[in-house]
């Protein structure tokens, strides 16, 4: 009886962690827009990645005594490639893309990530594509389409920005699927800490070059607070939670929760963009939660 209760509490904590991660990632769309008003996306991507990598590596070193086997030398090149594609390229595509498009468009495009994860996981033999999952994904995407109605924010969108956000989603799908394989043996923190470090080193020359030519004195306190959220909350705390879930959930089930991001991003952007709460927003949000539920139960 106690074993069952402990298992139930463990599952509850796991899913609450995943929900919290994606809720905070949803807020990242809005906070990133605040920072990008005053700093170029490429510089923000490099600084954010470098700071987060240092903190994640410190956490990994401090907790690397749980009995898991250490990473082998032949696994580091693979982790470095994962870091370049899943961290460095992801950050560049996301932040530069977000500077060129609206938060609502970015949230819509990023909702396609679970499809990419499922396709890659199926190709790697990790997942089976079931009819219930297909229905859940379809329902959630319908919610995205309903949620992202034409609005004032849509006038700031661009095809180039949307395509870059799509690239960010694809790179994160690669990161999720290939990182899952290594996390199964070594734990999610090993994958995240080493890959984040590799991604930050890849971006370091660009970061130093851009930083040397940028006037940081012109950046407001609000933009720095937004950058702090992007780095500490979204990149460090959320990735620690994501690492915890990565070893315990399938890649497609974990990515299915990304449908929460557009709902949160839109809700937080409402007061900033002056958009009213509408029946479309309520209906789209309801479909998103229904789709997440169906996909998770598959």
Beta strands, then each sheet from edge to edge (+ up, - down):
end
